[in-house]
Amino acid sequence: MKKKLAAALSGGAVLVLALTGCGGSEDNKELDAWAKKVCDLVPAQNKKITAAYDAITKAAEDTESTPAELQKADSQAFQDLSDGYKARATVISNAGAPPGAEDGAKKLQEAVKQLTALSASYADMKTQVDGLNTKDQAKFATGLKDVSAEMTKVETQRQTALAALKDLESGDTKQALSEQSGCKQASTSPVASTSSADS
């Protein structure tokens, strides 16, 4: 059961990958300023999200951990994921639509909506984990099974949020983001470049 949970939880390719790319942008100072607003805060968010996924996977694979220890680790990690994606939504929302981007406002609204929903889902996951019965091994195992099933749904949500971010970062916006050091730094993250969601 723990192995299955680890597989379900470790599919966390960090969403910041959608905010990175290659190539150079044309001289667009407004767009570059927008990209800087977004990318300056990416490394801290990326670090928090990556650490949370790592903590969940480590806890799920630790055969020595007690139900209470596993519950505590997962609860904190889900809280961190919720906070991390909420922060990502806030940063993008505060930055506003990328200047000159086609349908930029609409794409921004959708990305913020999906990230906010993802954050809420992780908050719900925390509540679910907090409610597990750690005193009864059988009930705890059943509860973990439910958590694992819920994570599969959340993974679908994460993919939807990723698609919305990719849509937002298309064209010149992608090029402008790729030139910012914060987004370059995040794109080198091993978690951002791999996903075991299908395992």
N, C-alpha and C positions, 0 to 999 in steps of 0.2 A: 504493500500500500504506500509506504513512504517513497519507494522508487517511482511509482506512478505519479505521485504528487510532485516529486522533484522534476519529472519530465514535463508535467503540465505547467509548472511554475517557471521553468528555466528558459522558456521560449521568449524571453524578454529582450529582443533586439531593441535597443534604446531608440526612442522615436526621434532623437536628434539626428539620426542618420538621414532623415527626410529633409533636414535643414542643411545638408552639406552637398557639395558637388565639385565639379572640376571646370576649369576654364576661367577666362578673364571677362570682366564686365566692361561695357562701354563706359565712357565717362558720364556717370549719372550720380551727382553728389547727393541728391535727395534719397535715391535708392540706397546708396552706400551708407548714408546716415541711418536709414531704417534698418539695414542689415546689422549695423554695429549695435543698435539697441537690442536686437534679438540675440546676437551672438555673444555679447559681453557676459550674459548671465547663463549661457548654455553649459560651460564647464562645471559649474557648481550643481546645476540641476542634473546633469549627466552623471556626476559622481554619486549623487544621492540615489538616483534610480538604479544605477549599476550595483551599488553596494546592497541595495534592498533585494534585488534579484539574487545576488550572490548569497545573501544571508538565508533566504528561503530555501535555496538549493542545498546549501550546507546543512541546514537544520533537517531537511527531509532525508538527506543521505546519512545522517549521523545515527547509527544504530544504537548508540549508547545513550542518546538523549531521552529523557523522561517525557511523558505527555505534557507535563506542565512546562518544561523547557522548550519543547517544540511549539507549544501554544504561544509562549512569550515571544519567541523569535519571529514566528510568522505574524503575530499581531503587530509588532513593531515594524516589520518589513512592509506589511500592507499599508500601515499608516504613512511610512516614508514614500511609498509609491503614490499614494493618494495625494500627498503634499507635493511631490515632485511634478506630477502631471498637472495639478492645479496651478503650480507656479509657472509651468510652461504655457498654459492657457492665458494666464494673467500677463505674462511678458508679451505674448503675441497680440493680445487685445490692447494693451497699453501702447504698443508700437503703432497700431493702426494698420490700415491696408497698405501694402507695398506701393509706393508712388509709381504711377504709370502702368501698373499691371492690369491686364484685361480681366474684368470681373473681380478685381482685387478685394473689394469690400465683401462680396458674396462668398468668396473663397475663404477670407479671413473669418467670417461669421461661422462658416461650417467647421473650420479647423478648431476654433475656440469651443464650439458646441460639442464636438466629438471628444476633445481633450477633457472638458469639464465632466462629461458623462463617464469617461474612463476613470477619472479621479473619484467620482461618486461610487463607482462600482468597486474600486479598491477599498473605499471606506466601508462599504457594505461587507466586503470580504473580511475586514478587520472585526467587524461586529459579529460575523458568523464564527470566526475563529475564537473570539473572546467567549462565545457561548458554549464552546465544546466542553463536554464532561471529562475532565482529566482524572477523575477518581475511578472511573470504570473503563478498563482497557477496551472492552468490546464496543461500548458506546462511543468511545473516543475514535476507534478505528472506523466506525460507521460515519461519524461526523467528518473525519478526514476524507472519506470517499465522497461525501457531499461537497466538501470544499474543492476537491479535485474536479468534480463535475462542473462546479460553478466557474472554476478557472478556465475551463474550455470555452465557456461563453464569453468570459472577459477577454480571452485571447482573440476572439472574433472581433470584439469591440476595439481592441488595440490595433488590429489590422485596418479597421475602418478609419480610425484616427490617423494612422500612418498614411493611408491613401489621401485623406483630406489635407494633410501637411504637404504631401508630394504635389498635390494640385496647387496649393498656395505657393510653393517654391519653384514653380516652373518658369522657363524662359530666363529673362534678364535677372529676375529675383534670385534664381538659383545661382547664377554667376556671381552676383553681388555678395550673397551669403558665403560662397566658397572662398572668397578673398579675405574674410574676417578671421583673425587668429583664433577666436573662441570656437567657431564652427570647425576650423581646421583641426584644432586640438581634439574636439569631440569625435571627429570622424576616424581618429586613430584608435578609438576604444575597441578592444577585442569583442566586447559584448555587442557593440553597435554593428559589427561586421558579421556576426554569426547569429543564427537562430536555431534552436533545437525544438521548436514548437511542434514539429511533425514527428518527433521521436517518441 
